[in-house]
Amino acid sequence: MVHAALLILSSLVAGTLQFQLKHHNNEELLQVLQDVNSRCPNITRIYTLTETSVLGTPLYLIEFSTKPGHHEIMKPEFKYIANMHGNEVLGRELMLKLADFLCEQYMSGNSNIQSLIEKTRIHLMPTMNPDGWQLATDTGGKDYLIGRTNNNSVDLNRNFPNLNRIMYSNEENHLDHNNHLLAQLTRLKEPLQPETKAVIRLIMQIPFVLSANLHGGDLVANYPYDESRTGSQKDEYSGTPDDETFKHLALAYSTHHSDMANPTRRGCGDVDSNRFGKQGGITNGAKWYSLAGGMQDFNYLSSNDFEITLELGCDKYPPTKVLQQEWDRNKEALLNYMWQSHIGVKGIVYDNVAKRGIANAVIHVKNITNGKYQDIQHDVVSVHDGDYFRLLTPGKYKITAYKDGYLPHSRIVTVTNPAHSSAQRVDFALKPISVPPYVRIQSNSYADLDFDDKYGDLQEAWTNWINLNREPIAVQ
């Protein structure tokens, strides 16, 4: 006890409090983030979203980057969101520990963590549903449902605009529109909750490449689509055009978890309880059970972001005594998954006359590995002043960049994805179809471009509808 007291005293003298794995309340959550920020001020920033919870609790995130507060060209954006269901709490504590760990290891000279932060802009949101967490905690944290919803009794993972039905209708009618589908949304099934609206604004403002949302109740990495194509409630595999990439992403987590992918581990149920372990610790969402209005599918269909859902264990509210063990079980998986932001290709699409980046250029991919010649019917777009990121598994691809007013440009690329390395760079110089006489040649360089945290005008109607001009608020 004397040793523990001395550690606490030395931490207080240094202006910080040594992190302890426990169940942090909503006030302590902010204190942990502030402590991390005070220890690592040059690589972190705390900010809140534009809406609070129903009961008025701010929704906090902490960012790790070598240039906090700014999108940097050629640096992918990554996010973890936890505690979306308030009674599923392990992810909340893992995010706080991860923030502490990233700061500690960066400052101590861990080259792997330093490289990750230098190459990636990381956003951690410990809780999306602080009101639900409070209710679950106040009632003992033992009930399977109490605290799941927000304070309006709405399940936040059923409250996102349903873009799947738009996507499936486009497929049935052989329409090419396969991405950024918010412009086609005409009505909502139910009002957006403030927590949902806040996260949608975040997704629209920052061009995320990869993310995961952290849940509890089972042990599996779940990948899109979550909603079935036919409306069947379960056992209908509903893959995306990027099915191979999503399976890779799910396995990137499950195989680095201590036992998520273990075929002999115990499952969480009674009937065929270890089926997920026998599948490598992964499942297609709709194959498990179908849900509409989920955050995972919304990310993929509204933006450039690839998201999976991580079910972190059978116990939704594990006791404090097992939190260290759970951190040890998940640490390498959490880190490895963030590195997947760097698979595939990245680059800049630019005007080859003006030498300026081009925002909202479409990046289309055809898989030509072993002569298959298969279009991947999900495009991403360049952001800001022209940078783009396209997650892909190893193989050979024909990648085409195009935008109205320019001639399309295609390149053949072989993707290899070496571990812990930046994505292969593939730039596209687009030639204007006609050059107006007033175009002025600026320079031969497009490397020093300025950015802010907004997409271009691709989704202007939606942007106006939910007032996206409001930026996340920095916490001083």
Summary of the structure (lengths in Angstrom):
residues: 476
radius of gyration: 22.2
end to end distance: 35.0
largest distance: 78.2
contacts: 1607
relative contact order: 0.14
helix: 32%
strand: 21%
